[in-house]
Amino acid sequence: MVPDLPPLPALTRAEAELVDAYLEVVDLLGKINPSRGTHTYGALRAAQALVGRAQALREALTLMHVRGESEVHAETLARALRVLDGERRAGRVTVPGDPAS
């Protein structure tokens, strides 16, 4: 049985697009991370896709700015990222600890 997840906080459409695009970029960076990868082809495909997702991230931020959303509500967006497993996903971007220590 899957545990009940907390609900996503209320987000504007642009904030939701920002969170989605950010997590997609994080996922791709995790696939590119040379300390975690095993094949160059998968990393190459992720690097190619990164360009488009970075553009989506830029567009979400541009939309927020144009709509007058001049402040980023970090606490609310952090809650959304946690609900969407952002901590685990972002962990794939880091260098793993040294197994010898």
C-alpha positions in Angstrom: 0.0 0.0 0.0 1.3 3.4 -0.9 1.5 5.9 2.0 -0.7 9.0 1.7 1.4 12.0 0.6 0.8 15.4 2.0 -1.0 17.6 -0.5 0.9 20.0 -2.6 0.7 23.6 -1.4 -1.3 26.1 -3.4 0.8 27.3 -6.3 0.2 29.7 -9.2 0.4 28.0 -12.6 3.8 29.6 -13.2 5.1 28.4 -9.8 3.9 24.9 -10.6 5.7 25.1 -14.0 8.8 26.4 -12.3 8.8 23.5 -9.8 8.2 20.9 -12.6 10.9 22.3 -14.9 13.4 22.6 -12.1 12.8 18.9 -11.1 13.2 17.9 -14.7 16.5 19.7 -14.9 17.6 18.1 -11.7 16.7 14.6 -13.0 18.7 15.2 -16.2 21.7 16.5 -14.2 21.5 13.4 -12.1 21.7 11.3 -15.3 24.7 13.3 -16.5 26.6 13.1 -13.2 29.8 11.3 -14.1 30.2 10.0 -10.5 26.9 8.1 -10.7 26.5 7.2 -14.3 27.5 4.0 -16.1 27.0 4.7 -19.8 28.0 7.7 -22.0 25.0 7.3 -24.2 22.5 7.9 -21.4 24.4 10.9 -20.2 24.6 12.3 -23.8 20.8 11.9 -24.3 20.3 13.7 -20.9 22.6 16.5 -21.9 20.8 17.0 -25.2 17.4 17.1 -23.4 18.8 19.5 -20.8 18.8 22.4 -23.2 15.0 22.2 -23.8 14.3 21.8 -20.1 16.5 24.8 -19.2 14.5 26.8 -21.7 11.2 25.7 -20.0 12.7 26.7 -16.6 13.6 30.1 -18.1 10.1 30.5 -19.6 8.4 29.7 -16.2 10.5 32.3 -14.5 9.8 34.8 -17.3 6.1 34.2 -17.0 6.3 34.8 -13.2 8.1 38.0 -13.7 5.8 39.3 -16.5 2.8 38.5 -14.3 4.3 40.5 -11.5 5.3 37.6 -9.3 8.5 39.3 -8.3 9.1 37.3 -5.1 9.9 33.6 -4.9 8.1 32.1 -1.9 10.9 29.7 -1.0 9.2 28.0 1.9 6.1 27.1 -0.1 8.1 26.0 -3.1 10.4 23.9 -0.8 7.3 22.1 0.5 6.2 21.4 -3.1 9.6 20.0 -3.9 9.6 17.8 -0.8 6.1 16.4 -1.7 7.5 15.7 -5.3 10.5 13.8 -3.9 12.9 16.7 -4.7 15.4 15.9 -1.9 16.1 12.4 -3.3 16.1 13.6 -6.9 18.5 16.4 -6.1 20.7 14.0 -4.2 21.6 12.3 -7.5 23.3 15.6 -8.6 25.9 15.4 -5.7 29.1 13.4 -5.6 28.6 10.3 -3.5 30.5 9.9 -0.2 33.9 8.2 -0.3 33.3 4.5 0.4 36.8 4.2 1.8 36.0 6.6 4.7 
